[in-house]
Amino acid sequence: MPYIPHTDADIQAMLETIGVDSIDDLFDEIPADILSQPLSQVPEGISEMEASRLMADRAAADSNVACFIGAGAYEHHIPAAVWEIVGRGEFMTAYTPYQAEASQGTLQVIYEYQSMMAHLNAMDVSNASLYDGGSALAEAVLMAIRANRKSKSKKVLIPTSVNPLYRSATHGIVENQGISIEEVAFCSDMGTTPLSALEHYAGQDYAALVIQQPNFFGCLEDVHALTDWAHANKMLVIAVVNPTSLAILAPPGDWGEAGADISVGEGQPLGIPLSSGGPYFGFMCCKQGIVRQMPGRIIGRTVDLEGKEGFTLTLQAREQHIRRSKATSNICTNQGLAMTAATIYTSLLGADGLAAVANASATNTQTLVAALTEIDGVETVFAAPYFHEVVIRVPGNATDVLAKLAERRVQGGFDVSTAYAGMDDAILVCATETKNAADIQSYKVALADVLSA
Amino acid sequence: MLIYESSQPGRRAKSQAPANTETPASIPASLLRKQKALLPETGEMQVVRHYTNLSRRNFSIDTHFYPLGSCTMKYNPRGAHRAALLPGFAGRHPLAPEVHSQGFLSCMYELQEILKDVTGMKGVSLTPMAGAQGEFAGVAMIRAYHEARNDHERTEILIPNAAHGTNPATAVMCGYKVREVPVLDNGDVDVAALKELAGPQTAGLMMTNPSTCGVFERSIKEIAEIVHEAGGLLYYDGANLNAILGKVRPGDMGFDVMHMNLHKTFATPHGGGGPGAGPIGVGERLLPYMPTPIVGKEDKDGEETYRWLTDQDIPDTIGKLSAYMGNAGVLLRAYYYARVLGREGMHRVGEFSTLNANYMMKKCEEAGFQLAYPGRRATHEFIITLSDQAKNLGVTAMDFAKRLLDYGYHAPTTYFPLLVPECWLIEPTETEAPDALDGFIEAMKSIQKEAEENAEMVKGAPYTQPVRRLDDVKAARELDLVWKPAASEE
């Protein structure tokens, strides 16, 4: 029996102890007419060897592709040590650290994680992580509405240059709570959100402005001006950032005069495999003054009864298992394992290593853009400076071009037309530090080939 | 020691980063970081040793019996973990084209079909990233259903007062008021009270069955009838699905929508508190509202192909809950587990988790511990109350739990459900052999003896862990959430 260790003798002895004749007798409180018939759609069980073969075959079918897609999930080198350690049973098969004394490993990792995230974002505090970047933005919107004492509004401003996948996740999560999201158009020449687009909202009551840096198009927003504008209009600022970029770009805590109030983002670039979109983790940092409005688990450093340093869950009065219907969120887990991977990754890279990854990715993307735009009719769409992603325009229909690239095992980028009306010829491309000159050249050759066909 | 405290300026794990390149000059100086981020500076072996040693300061399923009630801490097969990290799966971009994704999509499609079968539901969406998100999706669908029928008077969700805290928190996130339904002394829902509470204002009822009291809700069919007659829908919290896997299906009990915790029932690792996965299953009425994306199968020129179903296929969907499709890697592990278990294995999960729990319950009773619901069968878990020990010896359920750590057992869930005083919720799972269960009972007997002879000693436990009991009050009053270098400490 897979994973069940009982021998026939065990079963007999246990039934005798309980005082029943069969295992079926233990289900005698269940009304007989609802007991299950044999399952029909579940196949017969297979051995580990067979299952491994099956999975290997299916995984192989999806392999051997050159990926130039970013759009919120980035292929970075992951040091071998990261998942070797994360895969240790002591981390992987532990549960939520409710028994603090028997969970100091997990708890200390989270404390170190919170420290790294707070310093990377230049914010005061961090929680222990949320599900992913998209749901972290949704939680940040809810938090900003609770935390903004100057505003009674349940409305939030979100530029359309913010990741459309995050916007749709946010919409799905907050809409039932009477919260409305007002979208602000971006400048179609620059690819960024100009102050002029916000002027219309000046003096009106909104709880927060969301600013993504770099934005979905890879473009760099004038975060300082946007932050100051929002604060002048009594809005909180929710920063959405890429953690790799923070090694070289101004962190949310340094934006404008006062810094962002809440900072969230997708943690995947920090040592988490692309893995079809999850498990990733969302990070969330904020200013000290609003920490009690933060959702999710938070770990604090304290002492034991002998005065020895230790770590424990704290501020639990915000959480669902204590506050029930009055909790800050219904969330009860964090993405512990993914967050552990990020902590080890960040320790291995350090500030300099992370900056090197950021610089190499930005440089490779510039090289890619230079190569692709040598092809007739291929050009960049926006004029704003960028980090490691760029929207390019191709002659013809982007969806068709990408499909033909896929036939050549090239994943050419994100099809912008699927998220933005009127951008049918636009592809969002990305080349991280994992791409070398030959990879970039292959993409160029494939694209030239597709376009000349 | 923190990794920060072993940091040395200039120390690096050189081979892990690309050769240093310059920041492109095209990025304006005003947008650059002025001060280097305060991150550890250390070497590769130092990092490996630090985190390996930290891992050893944890209890885990791989190292200890971990009978945490309502959490289903069963063995997490290594094969599943290895499969999910195969390069083709780990390296697949979430937005990869469908032609490069048939391997992954076929696993997801088949997992949907398996989960439909074991739950008796008509449709499954895998996207919720945790049980709490599955609950959210489920209640949001209930709301969408009522709204589509122009039934706007339904403002309340009914929830038994023994329920998990996520249930009421979720109802509120979906814009509902919560009405609590009392639970009787025998652990069953008070059906008479439910009749009073149900009405035209009822959007639905959320419940777990077996309930958090560790017993099967015997009047489930009557409960379903009452709620349905009032026009509400029934939400099944899948937290305790392990108890009935292959024995009873929520769909057959009358539930309209449910979530499954794959990190419990389908043996994916808990990871120190996540990631999990909380797929939802729905009956006929809620099919149009399922969250996207879902995987569909098509027969194209005699060849089966898989594709994403999106808003175009499911126009009334409640939408997306994450940027992509949720915790795909967790779903792959669950799929592997389901395939290895197969049909027969599924039936045995419910059977042996129930056998183990009833055996332990009997042994506890024989050892003199007080059951919260004597005379009832245990399901996959059961509750004892230590209120006599607290009253007579001054040794609480928490003291017993902490002392248990010294014996090498993780403590059961303490003080939940809230309505049983000084309680332990004990869930052994099917993957434990009876010798582990016997060892646990012996430890409890021994602690009972210690409590009678030397209560103070037990109250001071644990003694063998990396730390003694922690000062939680100090942790909350003098918040220390982020390490800062000594010089900058205020």
Interface residues (C-beta under 8 A of the other chain):
Chain A: M1 P2 Y3 I4 P5 H6 D10 I11 A13 M14 L15 T17 I18 G19 V20 I23 L26 F27 D28 E29 I30 P31 I34 L35 S36 P38 L39 S40 Q41 V42 P43 E44 G45 I46 S47 E48 A51 S52 L54 M55 A56 D57 R58 A59 A60 A61 D62 S63 V65 C67 I69 A71 G72 A73 E75 H77 P79 A81 W83 E84 I85 G87 R88 G89 E90 F91 M92 T93 A94 Y95 T96 P97 Y98 Q99 A100 E101 A102 S103 Q104 G105 T106 Q108 V109 Y111 E112 Q114 S115 M116 A118 H119 L120 A122 D124 V125 S126 A128 S129 Y131 D132 G133 G134 S135 N163 L165 Y166 S168 A169 H171 G172 I173 N176 Q177 G178 L220 D222 V223 H224 L246 A247 I248 L249 A250 P251 D254 E266 P273 L274 S275 S276 G277 G278 P279 F281 V291 R297 I298 I299 G300 R301 T302 V303 D304 L305 E306 K308 E309 G310 F311 T312 T314 L315 E319 Q320 H321 I322 R323 R324 S325 K326 A327 S329 N330 I331 C332 T333 N334 Q335 G336 L337 A338 T340 T343 I344 T346 S347 L348 L349 G350 A351 D352 G353 L354 A355 A356 V357 A358 N359 A360 A362 T363 Q366 P385 Y386 F387 L402 A403 A406 E407 R409 Q411 F414 E433
Chain B: L2 I3 Y4 R12 A13 Q16 A17 P18 A19 N20 T21 E22 T23 P24 S26 I27 P28 S30 L31 L32 R33 K34 Q35 K36 A37 L38 L39 P40 E41 T42 E44 V47 V48 H50 Y51 T52 L54 S55 R56 R57 N58 F59 S60 I61 D62 T63 Y66 L68 C71 M73 K74 Y75 N76 P77 G79 H81 R82 A83 A84 L85 L86 P87 G88 F89 A90 G91 R92 H93 P94 L95 A96 P97 V99 H100 S101 Q102 G103 F104 S106 C107 E113 I114 K116 D117 V118 G120 M129 A130 G131 A132 Q133 E135 F136 A140 R143 H164 G165 T166 P168 A169 T170 A171 V172 M173 C174 G175 V178 V215 F216 R218 I220 K221 I244 G246 K247 V248 R249 D252 M253 A267 P269 H270 G271 G272 G273 G274 P275 G276 P291 I318 G319 K320 L321 S322 A323 Y324 M325 G326 N327 A328 G329 V330 L332 Y336 A338 R339 V340 L341 G342 R343 E344 G345 M346 H347 R348 E351 F352 T354 L355 N356 N358 Y359 K362 K363 R376 R377 A378 A401 K402 L405 H410 A411 T413 F416 E430 T431 E432 A433 P434 G460 P462 Q465 P466 V467 R468 R469 L470 D471 D472 K474 A475 A476 E478 L479 D480 L481 V482 W483
